[in-house]
Amino acid sequence: MNTMNVSGVRVVGVGIHPYQSPTSTPYTSLGLAAVRQALGDAGITWADVDSAYVGTALIGAAVGRPMLRHLGATGIPIAQVENASASGSQAVRQAYLDVLSGNAEISIAIGVDKPAMRSDGFRESGHVDLVDGLVAPISHFALLAARYLRENGVGSEALARVSAKNHANGLRNAAAQRHDSITAEEILAEAPISGPLTKHQCCPVGEGAAAVIVASEAAIERLNLDRSRAIRIAASVSRSERVYPDGSFPDAELTRETTELALDAAGISVADLDVVEVHDAFSIEELVYIEAIGLSAPGRAAADVIDGQYDIGGRCAVSASGGLQSMGHPVGPTGVGQIVEITRQLRGEADGRQQPGARVGLAHMLGVGSVCIEHVLVDDHA
């Protein structure tokens, strides 16, 4: 078991550079924009930060120092973390573990990336891939979608409704890469890319940055930070894939295990969740993970989405940011951006897409391999 209750660590500052299609803007400019916004949000200076973790998967080695030196050479430890799509989530985890352990009072997690084609661990492992890369991610999830629809007796409308919901949410988010006003009917009318999946059911991969500053209770008191906006990290869980029964979907089983541990560590139930950000790179993933998290009973997620239970204002707002499908998936920043969104929701600062009365949030992120990292955040102010 790899869980951690981090009740003494709080998010005090968040920032984000809008996710966007690739440009000639250097990654340093993207990252610094997010960091400076987070520092201003927290009401601290760079000199107050004790450590930094940079989550990135696509740019290359040693990206932190060339970026952060523009804020001043303060001598703090800087580390780069890579965990595929969960790189940003891993950076957040390392930052709060640094604070929890007492090695730092204030730490920053930064996610930054620009798209590039880089080899991965599977290709360099020395073992032959039996399918030799013939099954692209979209084909994998198209097969999963076809199986889910068949086994649960639902039509493609359910997938389109997921995407329409998330694109409607993204329209309200200035940081989202896609601002497409599109209905479920229009999504269904698109030419399929693979199986039932169409363009707007697949996430865009672009560039961007996000930053989250975490602090100890002592630092909040010492620096007289605004405690009413300091959101508690109630739990963090990091898990990797096991061997699961034949016929199961490993990422769903991994999500189920990780969520159970995270909720138990936080001392809450799934019914307490007000906002959830999930890894919805493809529309089918949201349905599968909603059930794995426990928000919907097995086979019921499609009906619950169509019923509006996961809309903003519904039982639990899922992907209020727009999710990966509208917000985008620049990889390194994605997990950090989820924490930014949930923090703003719990503060009541998610302008235009606020889930009423949000007090508890869950961030769910998977990385190929597979790994799953989840954070539970709580607004515990009376």
C-alpha positions in Angstrom: 0.0 0.0 0.0 1.3 3.4 -1.0 -0.9 6.0 0.6 -0.3 9.2 2.5 -2.6 11.3 4.6 -1.2 14.8 4.3 -3.6 16.8 6.4 -0.8 19.2 7.3 -0.2 20.3 3.7 -2.3 22.8 1.9 -2.5 24.3 -1.6 -1.9 28.0 -1.2 -1.2 29.2 -4.8 -2.2 28.1 -8.3 -1.5 29.3 -11.8 -1.9 28.2 -15.3 -0.8 29.2 -18.8 -3.6 28.4 -21.2 -3.3 25.1 -23.1 -2.9 25.8 -26.8 -1.9 24.4 -30.1 1.9 24.3 -30.7 3.6 27.6 -31.2 7.1 28.9 -31.3 6.9 30.2 -27.7 9.7 28.6 -25.7 8.7 26.3 -22.8 10.4 28.7 -20.4 7.8 31.4 -21.1 4.9 29.0 -20.7 6.2 27.7 -17.3 7.2 31.1 -15.9 3.8 32.5 -16.7 2.2 29.8 -14.6 4.7 30.1 -11.8 4.4 33.8 -11.5 0.6 33.5 -11.4 0.8 30.9 -8.6 3.2 33.1 -6.6 0.9 36.1 -6.9 -2.1 33.9 -6.0 -0.3 32.7 -2.9 1.0 36.1 -1.9 4.6 35.0 -1.7 7.9 35.6 -3.5 10.2 33.1 -5.2 12.6 33.5 -2.3 10.0 31.9 0.0 10.0 28.7 -2.0 12.1 25.9 -0.6 12.0 23.3 -3.4 10.7 22.8 -6.9 9.5 19.8 -8.9 9.0 20.0 -12.6 6.7 17.5 -14.4 7.4 17.1 -18.1 7.3 14.1 -20.5 8.1 15.5 -23.9 10.6 18.3 -23.8 13.8 16.6 -22.7 16.3 16.5 -19.9 17.0 19.2 -17.2 14.3 21.7 -18.1 13.8 23.1 -14.6 17.0 25.1 -14.1 17.0 27.0 -17.4 13.4 28.1 -16.7 13.5 28.8 -13.0 16.8 30.7 -13.0 14.9 33.7 -14.4 13.2 34.0 -11.0 16.5 34.2 -9.1 19.3 31.9 -8.1 18.2 30.9 -4.6 20.0 27.6 -4.4 16.9 25.5 -3.8 16.7 21.8 -4.9 15.1 21.4 -8.3 14.1 18.0 -9.6 12.5 16.9 -12.9 9.9 14.1 -12.7 8.5 12.0 -15.5 5.7 9.6 -15.3 4.1 9.8 -18.7 0.6 11.4 -18.6 0.9 11.4 -14.8 4.1 13.5 -14.8 2.3 16.6 -13.4 0.5 14.6 -10.8 3.8 13.1 -9.7 5.3 16.6 -9.4 2.5 17.6 -7.1 2.9 14.5 -5.0 6.7 15.1 -4.7 6.1 18.7 -3.6 3.7 17.9 -0.8 5.7 14.9 0.3 8.6 17.3 0.7 6.5 19.6 2.9 5.0 16.7 4.8 8.4 15.3 5.6 9.6 18.6 6.9 12.3 18.9 4.2 10.5 22.0 3.0 7.9 24.4 4.3 6.9 25.6 0.8 7.3 23.6 -2.4 6.1 24.2 -5.9 5.0 21.7 -8.5 5.2 22.8 -12.1 3.9 21.0 -15.2 5.2 22.2 -18.6 5.4 20.6 -22.0 5.6 21.2 -25.7 4.7 18.3 -28.1 7.6 16.3 -29.4 8.1 12.7 -30.6 10.3 10.9 -28.1 11.0 7.3 -27.6 9.5 5.7 -24.5 10.5 3.0 -22.0 8.7 0.2 -23.8 10.6 0.8 -27.0 13.9 0.9 -25.2 13.3 -2.0 -22.9 15.0 -4.6 -25.0 11.9 -6.7 -25.3 10.0 -7.2 -28.5 6.5 -5.7 -28.6 4.3 -8.5 -29.9 2.0 -6.1 -31.7 4.9 -3.9 -32.8 3.0 -0.6 -32.3 0.2 -1.7 -34.6 -2.5 -0.9 -32.0 -2.6 2.9 -31.7 -4.1 4.4 -28.5 -7.3 5.4 -30.3 -7.7 1.9 -31.7 -7.3 0.5 -28.2 -10.0 2.8 -26.8 -12.3 2.3 -29.8 -12.2 -1.4 -29.1 -13.0 -0.7 -25.4 -15.8 1.6 -26.4 -17.4 -1.0 -28.7 -17.2 -3.6 -25.9 -18.7 -1.2 -23.3 -21.6 -0.2 -25.6 -22.3 -3.9 -26.5 -22.1 -5.3 -23.0 -24.3 -2.5 -21.5 -26.8 -2.3 -24.3 -26.3 1.5 -24.9 -25.7 3.4 -28.1 -23.0 5.8 -29.2 -25.1 8.7 -28.0 -23.7 8.1 -24.5 -20.1 8.7 -25.7 -21.2 11.8 -27.6 -22.9 13.2 -24.5 -19.7 12.9 -22.5 -17.9 14.9 -25.1 -20.6 17.5 -25.5 -20.7 18.0 -21.7 -17.0 18.5 -21.5 -16.8 20.8 -24.5 -19.6 22.9 -22.9 -17.5 23.1 -19.7 -14.4 24.1 -21.7 -16.3 27.0 -23.3 -16.4 28.5 -19.8 -12.7 28.0 -19.2 -10.3 30.6 -20.7 -7.4 28.2 -20.2 -8.9 25.4 -22.3 -7.3 24.5 -25.7 -10.6 23.9 -27.4 -13.5 26.3 -27.3 -15.8 24.5 -29.5 -19.6 24.9 -29.2 -20.8 21.5 -30.3 -23.8 19.3 -29.5 -23.9 15.5 -29.1 -25.8 15.3 -32.4 -23.0 17.1 -34.2 -20.4 14.9 -32.5 -22.2 11.8 -33.7 -22.4 13.2 -37.2 -18.6 13.6 -37.5 -16.7 11.0 -39.5 -15.4 8.3 -37.2 -11.7 8.1 -36.7 -11.7 4.6 -35.2 -14.8 2.6 -34.3 -17.4 4.8 -32.7 -14.8 7.5 -31.7 -14.9 10.8 -33.6 -12.7 13.9 -33.5 -14.3 15.6 -30.6 -14.2 12.4 -28.5 -10.4 12.5 -28.6 -8.2 14.9 -26.6 -5.9 17.4 -28.4 -2.2 17.4 -27.4 -0.7 20.8 -27.4 1.5 23.0 -25.1 0.9 24.8 -21.8 1.9 25.0 -18.2 0.4 24.9 -14.7 1.8 25.4 -11.2 0.7 24.5 -7.7 2.3 25.8 -4.5 1.9 23.8 -1.3 2.8 24.9 2.2 2.9 23.7 5.8 0.6 25.0 8.5 3.6 26.6 10.0 4.5 28.5 6.8 1.0 29.7 6.4 1.1 31.2 9.9 4.6 32.5 9.6 3.9 34.3 6.3 0.4 35.3 7.3 -1.1 33.7 4.2 -4.8 33.8 3.6 -5.9 30.6 5.4 -9.5 30.8 4.0 -8.1 30.1 0.5 -5.7 27.3 1.6 -7.2 24.0 0.5 -6.1 20.9 2.4 -4.7 17.9 0.6 -6.5 15.2 2.5 -4.9 12.2 0.8 -2.6 11.1 -2.0 -2.2 7.7 -3.5 0.1 6.4 -6.1 -0.3 2.8 -7.5 1.0 0.8 -10.4 -0.6 -2.0 -12.4 -0.9 -5.5 -11.1 -2.0 -8.7 -12.9 -5.8 -8.6 -13.2 -8.3 -11.3 -14.1 -8.7 -12.1 -17.8 -11.2 -9.9 -19.5 -10.8 -7.0 -17.2 -9.7 -3.5 -18.2 -6.4 -2.9 -16.3 -6.7 0.9 -16.1 -10.2 0.5 -14.6 -9.1 -2.0 -12.0 -6.1 0.2 -11.2 -8.4 3.2 -10.8 -10.7 1.2 -8.6 -7.9 0.2 -6.2 -6.4 3.7 -6.2 -9.7 5.4 -5.5 -10.6 3.1 -2.6 -7.2 3.7 -1.0 -7.5 7.5 -1.5 -11.0 7.8 -0.1 -10.1 5.6 2.9 -7.0 7.7 3.6 -9.0 10.9 3.4 -11.7 9.5 5.6 -14.5 10.2 3.1 -16.9 8.3 0.9 -17.5 8.6 -2.8 -20.8 10.2 -2.0 -18.9 13.2 -0.5 -17.3 14.1 -3.8 -18.5 17.3 -5.3 -16.0 17.7 -8.2 -13.9 15.1 -10.0 -11.3 15.6 -12.7 -10.7 12.3 -14.6 -8.3 11.2 -17.3 -10.7 11.4 -20.2 -8.3 11.3 -23.1 -11.1 9.5 -25.0 -14.8 9.7 -24.3 -15.2 6.1 -23.3 -12.6 6.6 -20.5 -14.9 8.9 -18.5 -17.7 6.3 -18.5 -15.3 3.6 -17.4 -13.6 5.6 -14.8 -16.8 7.0 -13.3 -17.8 3.5 -12.6 -14.4 2.5 -11.3 -14.4 5.4 -9.0 -17.8 4.3 -7.7 -19.8 7.4 -8.8 -22.0 5.1 -10.9 -22.9 1.5 -10.5 -21.4 -0.9 -13.1 -23.0 -0.3 -16.5 -24.9 2.8 -15.3 -22.5 5.6 -16.1 -23.9 6.1 -19.6 -27.5 6.6 -18.3 -26.2 8.9 -15.5 -24.3 11.1 -17.9 -27.4 11.4 -20.2 -29.4 12.2 -17.0 -27.1 15.2 -16.3 -25.9 13.9 -13.0 -22.3 14.8 -13.9 -23.0 18.3 -15.3 -22.0 21.4 -13.5 -24.9 21.8 -11.0 -25.5 18.0 -11.0 -24.8 15.4 -8.3 -21.0 15.7 -8.9 -19.4 17.9 -11.6 -17.1 15.6 -13.6 -14.4 17.4 -15.7 -15.8 20.9 -15.0 -12.6 22.2 -16.5 -13.5 20.7 -19.8 -11.4 17.6 -19.1 -8.7 16.4 -21.4 -11.1 16.5 -24.3 -11.7 20.3 -24.2 -9.1 21.6 -21.7 -6.4 19.5 -23.6 -3.7 17.1 -22.7 -0.3 18.8 -23.0 0.9 15.8 -20.8 3.4 17.4 -18.4 0.9 20.1 -17.1 -2.2 18.0 -17.2 -2.2 16.6 -13.7 -1.1 19.9 -12.2 -3.9 21.6 -14.1 -6.4 19.2 -12.5 -5.3 20.4 -9.0 -5.6 24.0 -10.2 -9.2 23.4 -11.3 -10.2 21.6 -8.1 -8.6 24.2 -5.9 -10.5 27.0 -7.7 -13.7 25.0 -7.4 -13.3 24.5 -3.7 -12.4 28.1 -3.2 -15.5 29.1 -5.1 -13.4 30.9 -7.7 -14.2 28.8 -10.8 -15.8 31.7 -12.6 -18.6 30.7 -15.0 -18.3 26.9 -14.3 -18.6 26.8 -10.5 -20.1 23.7 -8.9 -22.4 25.0 -6.2 -21.3 24.3 -2.7 -18.2 22.3 -3.7 -16.2 21.2 -0.7 -14.5 17.9 -1.7 -12.7 17.1 -4.9 -10.8 14.2 -6.5 -8.1 14.4 -9.2 -7.5 11.1 -11.1 -4.6 10.7 -13.5 -3.2 7.6 -15.3 0.2 7.3 -16.9 1.1 4.6 -19.4 2.9 1.7 -17.7 0.4 1.8 -16.1 0.4 4.0 -13.0 -2.4 5.9 -11.3 -2.1 8.9 -9.0 -5.0 10.4 -7.2 -5.3 13.4 -4.9 -8.2 14.2 -2.6 -8.6 17.9 -1.8 -10.9 19.3 0.9 -12.2 22.8 1.8 -12.4 22.4 5.6 -13.2 26.0 6.5 -16.4 26.5 8.3 
